[in-house]
Amino acid sequence: MQNFKNLIKFTSLGLLLIGLFLLGQNYIITKAQSAGGLSIAPNTQSDVNQLATKAWFIETIEAGKSVQREAKIKNNSLEKKEVNLVAKDAIQTLDGGFSYKENLELDNEVGSWIKTESRNLILEAGETKIVKFEIFVPAETKPGEYAGVIAVDLKPIDAGNGISVENRVGARIYITVPGALNISTNIENLDFVLPGKTNYKDFLKIPTEYDNIFVAFKLTNTGNIFTKNYLNLTIKNGEKETQKTIDIDLMPRQPGIIQYINIGKKWQAGETYTLSYSGQVRPNINFNKPEEIASKTISSQEPISVNFTSQILNQIKTDKQEAFKTDPELQKNSLYEVKEKTSEAKKENSSNQNFIQIVIIAVLVTLIIVGLLGIITYLVIKKNQKIKKVSPAEYQEDLVNKDY
């Protein structure tokens, strides 16, 4: 009986742990970088404390040197896939996000540093292939952090009306070229968005109520490492104070990004408003980073002040109305139509992948449930089993009283 209980206990624990582990691994790899039934990730054993290296290549390479790496590409769908393997430079989106150049755009950094042994691949359903590639950093490359991707492109999908949807999934590549690393962010044109101010015309195209308080500014990474920028905007009018906290990621050697921030308050005619900011600039990618790269504090020199009048409010209202009357793009919903068709095409293309993921998750959840039921069974058996302890005299008396 004891051996049976131990069997239930250890088998149940094993199933539970295996199910939880595999479910976590499936989530990390699939969530990080899979699309169109494909996934791509480093084919290397990474430090368990650096989960990002399971999905990204994070390298330190001296200028003029090269490294050899391998990427694991898997077809998770139920059909054969023909793909192209590409390497592209990373670029910064308008909101500070991570993206990469289109195929026709010229690569000047990481995308041009990567040489692969194969460009065109055919993967059968469920097949995994290992692809070797070389990263060579040119000798004239300056110190700093660089980024790109190694990606697989699926054949474009025709969404109709001349719309072509491309599916691409890539593994990020972060490269640190050793040398003097510096952290720096420049903030320009910080001001209330008002008639006659910088970026006022672009603000008129934003679908928002005319009397909302907006602040605009331009942020540029002037250092040579990736940064995360935390800004705290403070707006005062009389004894009232409003604060708005934002965080923005910035890449080095990229154009600055313009931000329009809705403060969440309404303009009040006759009030005097002041605007100031403070914040910190911190390293964003914390791998391969020397400890001396510290955060920097930034703040405005003097508050920006404006006396807000009813005339200004009426001017904003009039300009908003005119912008919507004269701009055809604001009067039609063509972008929504394109997004809908694109979305439907992507849903159809990923249906097989979703089915496989559901099956995998169902199996893993079943393992977990079986493990839990086994543990519950073990605990019930242990609780219900009562072992009666008797003395030698009671044992002898029991033998005498038995009817044979």
Secondary structure, 3 states (H helix, E strand, C coil): CHHHHHHHHHHHHHHHHHHHHHHHHHHHHHHHCEECCEEEEECCCCCCCCHHHHCCEEEECCCCCEEEEEEEEEECCCCCEEEEEEEEEEEECCCCCEEECCCCCCCCCHHHHEEECCCEEEECCCCEEEEEEEEECCCCCCCEEEEEEEEEEECCEEEECCEEECCEEEEEEEEEECCCCCCCEEEEEEEECCCCCCCHHHHCCCCCCCCEEEEEEEEEECCCCCEEEEEEEEEEECCEEEEEEEEEEECCCCCCEEEEEEEEEECCCCCEEEEEEEEEEEECCCCCCCCCCCCEEEECCCCEEEECCHHHHHHHHHHHHHHHHHCHHHHCCHHHHHHHHHHHHHHHHCHHHHHHHHHHHHHHHHHHHHHHHHHHHHHHHHHHCCCCCCCHHHHHHHHHHCCC
